[in-house]
Amino acid sequence: MDVNRVAVVLADHVSPFELGVACEVFGTDRSADGIEGWEFGVCSPAGSAVSSWSGFGLTGLRDLDFAASADLLIVPTCAPRTAPPPAELLDVLRDAAARGAWVAGFCAGVFTLGYAGLLDGRRCTVHWVYEAEFRARFPSAVVDTQALYADDGGVLTSAGTVAAVDLCLHLVRRLRGVTAATTLARRMVAAPFRAGGQAQFVQAPVPSVPDDSVVAEALEWVERRLDRPFTVAELARRSGLGERTFLRRFSAATGTTPHRWLTERRLDRAQALLEEGRLSVEDIAVACGYASAAALRHQFTRLRGTSPSSYRTAFRG
């Protein structure tokens, strides 16, 4: 997918944070960091003023004609979620999906995609607080409330406010590559890939987890040796911990399991090497710790949605 124009589509009472995430990722000039930008606009019906949750207003917005030709449309949370937004806004989302553009909903903005009929039969996620209400309103949606974000055929959803950052970095990885996404994450002081699911956040606030220097040292050690296999027992021994203690502290520090974290880091390395274009897929598999090119292809296709060769071709193009 070639995304050149990005439009944020607003109704009223918008979440300032979610709007800010879209502006930070897609509307800020990152050319000094070597990241190619996008033509960006924030839109509303007739370009009319929009209020925010925080009491300030937004003016100088584009009308929906800009969104009508956008390649990626983003819908942050706008209130109320209990009623459909204006019909012209739903129409521009439906038309965008019909012509092959990508459409993304942040947090309760996922309700807007549901009202537009874009989630019928599609895998999506929604904030765990809204799960029951969302399922009742949109019974044809395939809801995965464990996911921080979901990507189903160009219809993308994020679980909550901060998960919008995860979804946007996922989009940058797909559109500009893993190196660009990692560079942007560093500038935003965000995790390049935050795995795990919503279960870690349900029912009670997440307790503040201090920086775990033991786990951090283990991660750094592994990242320098992604060409070799690892076991939890080996990492636990090296950290001076029992396996169960290591797994508990690893999960608390990263929000995921060692296996998934390592798989994602291997694939990130593979993406970076594919973008550089110097090594064969077989050599990249070895450099990333896979027993064969077939093993790399299997994991890459399963988790990145395309083959290594197709990914390389896209970036050469």
N, C-alpha and C positions, 0 to 999 in steps of 0.2 A: 504494500500500500504506500503510495506517495502522498504524504501529508504536507501541504504547503501553507494552507490557511486554517487557523484555529479560531473558533468562536465560542465564547462563553455566553450561554443563553439564560437570561434572568426573568423571573416573574417579579414578585414583590417580597419584602422581608427576607432578604438574602443573608446567608451566613457570611460574615466578613472574612472569617478564617478560610473557609473553603474557596471563596472568590480569590483571596490572596494567594492560595496555593497555585491555582491555575495561572494567575498573573506572574507569580514568581518563576514558575517552570517554563511557561510558553510565551509570556509577554515581556520578559527581561532580556536585554541584549547580553548574550554570553559569548560574543565573538572573540573577546580577549582570552577566553578559555578554550578557544578552538571548537566551539559548539555552534553549528549552523542554526540560525533562528527560524522563526515562523512569522508569517503575516498574521497579526493577532488583533482581535477586537472583542469588546464586551457589548452584548446586544440585549435589547428588550423590545417588546411590541411597540412599534412606532417610535422607537428610541426614547420612550418616555422615562421620566425620573423613577428611580427605584429606591425604596427605603431599606435599611439594614436592621438586623436584630438589635444592633447596638445603638440605635437612635439617630444615626447620621444618614444622609441621603446621598445618592449617586446620580450625577447628571452627566451630560455630554456623551451618552451612550449611542451606539450605532443602532439602526433599526434591523429588523430580521432579514432584510435583503442580503446583508453581509453573511449571515449564518446560512442562507439558502445556497450559497456556493462554497461553503467551508468543507474541508476534508475531515475535520474532527470537530464535533460539537460537544461541549461540556456543560452539564447541568448541576450546579451546586444546590444545596438545600435552600429552598424558598418556602415560606409558610403561606397558607396552611397545607400540610400534607394530606389532610382529610378531604380535600376537594381538588378536582382537576385544575391546572393552570389555564390561562386563556387558550382558546381553541387555535388561534393562529400560531402559538408557540408549539402546541402539539403537532400541528400540521407540518411545521418546518422540521421537526424531529422525524416524523414518519417519512417525509420526502427524502430527508438525508439518508436514512437507512435504506430506502428503496433504491437510491442511486449509488449505494455502495460506500457512503461515507461512514466513518466511525462515530459512535455516539456513546458518551460516558456520563454516568450519574454518580455524584459524590453523596454518601450518607443518605439522608432522606430525599435527595434529588433522584434516587432510584425510584421513588414513588411516581415521579413525573414520567420516567420511561415506562413504568407500568401503565399509567393512564394513556400513554400513547400506543399501547399494545405491542411494545417492542420486546417484552420479556416472555411472551407466551411460548412455552416449550424451550426456553433458553435457561442455561445455568446462570445464576446471578447470586449476589450476596446482599445483605442489608444489615444494618446495625441490630445487634441482638435485642436491644430494647424494643424495636419495632417488629420483631419477627412475627408474632401472632397476628398483629394488625395487617402486616404486609401479606401474609399467607391468606388471610380472609378476603382481602381486596383483590388479590391477583392469584387465584388458585392454580392458574395454568403455568405460572413461573416455577422453575426448578431451583429452589432456594437452597444454597449452601451457606449456612450461618457460621460455619467454621472458618471460611475463607476471609482473609483481609481484603482481597479484591478478586474479581472474576473477569475473565475475558472469553466471551463466547461469540466467535464470528464477527468481531467488530462492534459488539454491544458490550460495554464494559461497566462494571459497577464496583464501588468501594463500600466497605462495611461502616466506616465511621469517619469522623472529621479528620483525624490524623492519618487514617488509612488512605485518604485522598493523596497524601504524599507518596505512599507506596505505589498506588495506581499510576500516578504521574511518572514516577521513575521507571515503572514497567513500560509505559508508553515510550519514554525516551530511549530505553534499551531497544525496543522494537524499531524505532524510527531512526535513531542516530547511533545505535550501537552501545555495547557495554562500557567502552571507555568513556564515552560522553556521559552516560548515566552515572558512572562512578565519580567522574569529575564534578558533575552537578551536585551529587549527594555530598561530596566533601565541602563544596561551597555553601550548601544549605546546612551543614553539620547534621546530616541525616544518615541513617544506615542505607547503604546501597541496595541491600536486599534484606527485608525484615520478614523472615519466614514465620511459621507458626500460625495459629488461628485465633479466633475471637475468644475461645474458651478461657484463655489466660486473663481475660478482662471482665468476665461475667460476674454479676452480683455484688462484687466488692471492688473498690479501687485497687489498682495494682500497687502493692507496697513498693516504696522506693528501694531499688536494688543498688547498693554501692558498686562502684567499679570493682570487678572481681579480677584482681591482678593475676591469679592463678589461671583462670580461664583465658584471660586476654593473652597471657604468655603462650598458652597452648595453641590458641588460634594463630598467633603470629608464627609460631614454629611450624605449624601445618602448612600455612600459606606459602612458606618458603620451600616446601617439599611436596607440592601437589602431584608430582610425577610418581609418587610411591603409594602403596596401600597403607591403610591405618585401621586399627581396631580400637574400640572403646577401652578395652583392657590395657592396650599400650599407652593410650593418652592418659588414662587414669594413673597408671604406674609412674609415668613421667611427671605427672603433676603431684605425686605423693598422696593420692587420694584413693579410696575404695571406689569401685565402679559405680555403685549406687549414689554415693556422695558426688562423684564427678558428674553423673548424668543430671542430678538435681541442680547442681550449681551451673552446669552448662545451660540447661533449660531456663533457669532464672535469669542468666546473663544475656541469652540470645533469643529466647522465645521459640526455640525449635530444638530438634534433635541433632546430635553430631552427624548422623547419616545424611539428613536433609541439608544441613549446613554445608557439609563437605561436597555433596552432589552439586549444589548451586555454585560453590566456589570453583569446582572443576569446570563447570559449564561456562561460567564467567571467563575463566582463563581461555577456554576453547574459543569463545566468541572473540576475545581480544586477538588471539592468534589468527583466526580466520579473517578478521578485518585487516590485519597487517599483510596477509596474503603471501607470505614467504614459504611456509611449510605445507607439506601435503597433509591430507586428513589423517593418514596413517601416522605421520610424525607428531601431529597435534594430539592424537589419541595417547601416544606414549608420553608426551610432555604433560598431559593432564591426568595421568594415572590410570588410564583405561587399558585393559588387557588386549584390546583389538579395536580397529576402526569401526567394526560392526557394533561393539558395545557403546562407543561414543555416539554413533548414529542413532542407536536405539534411544538412549537417554536424551540426546539433543532433540530428536523429533518429538519425543513424548512430552518434554517440558518446555521446549521453545517453539513447538508448532511448525517447524520446518526442518529440512535436512541441513547438515553442515555445508554441503556443496551449494545448496540454494541460498543459504545465508551469505556465504562468501560471494556468490554471483551478484546478489542484491547490493552488497557494499562496494563491489568493483564497479557496478553500474552507477 
